[in-house]
């Protein structure tokens, strides 16, 4: 990974991608993925279909 992108991949207060729950979620979503593109699509779909989000109401 290039150093110029490292800051974009660091865990934040909004998304700690190193957290066990996030790791389990992504592992579950990508279990049968065949390549990186398939993994990305599966994670997108899992987040879209599983995590409720209302952009008009922050809670």
C-alpha positions in Angstrom: 0.0 0.0 0.0 1.3 3.4 -0.8 1.8 5.7 2.1 -0.3 8.5 0.5 -3.4 6.3 1.0 -2.6 5.0 4.5 -4.6 7.7 6.2 -7.7 6.7 4.3 -7.4 3.2 5.5 -6.9 3.9 9.2 -9.7 3.0 11.7 -11.8 6.0 12.8 -14.4 6.7 15.5 -17.1 6.1 12.9 -15.7 2.9 11.4 -13.1 0.8 13.3 -12.6 -1.8 10.6 -10.3 -3.7 12.9 -13.2 -4.3 15.4 -14.2 -8.0 15.8 -17.8 -7.2 14.9 -16.8 -5.6 11.6 -14.4 -8.4 10.8 -17.1 -11.0 11.4 -19.6 -9.1 9.3 -17.2 -8.8 6.4 -16.1 -12.4 6.7 -19.7 -13.6 6.7 -20.5 -11.4 3.7 -17.5 -12.6 1.6 -17.4 -16.2 2.6 -17.9 -17.6 -1.0 -16.4 -14.7 -2.9 -14.3 -15.6 -5.9 -12.2 -12.5 -6.2 -11.7 -8.9 -4.9 -14.4 -7.4 -7.0 -16.9 -10.1 -5.9 -15.9 -9.3 -2.2 -16.5 -5.6 -2.7 -19.9 -6.3 -4.3 -20.9 -8.7 -1.5 -19.9 -6.2 1.2 -21.8 -3.4 -0.5 -24.9 -5.6 -0.8 -24.6 -6.8 2.8 -24.3 -3.3 4.2 -27.1 -2.0 1.9 -29.5 -4.8 2.9 -28.5 -5.3 6.6 -27.7 -1.9 8.1 -30.5 0.6 8.4 -29.6 4.2 7.5 -31.7 7.3 7.5 -29.8 10.2 6.0 -32.4 12.7 7.3 -32.2 11.7 10.9 -28.9 11.3 12.7 -29.1 9.3 15.9 
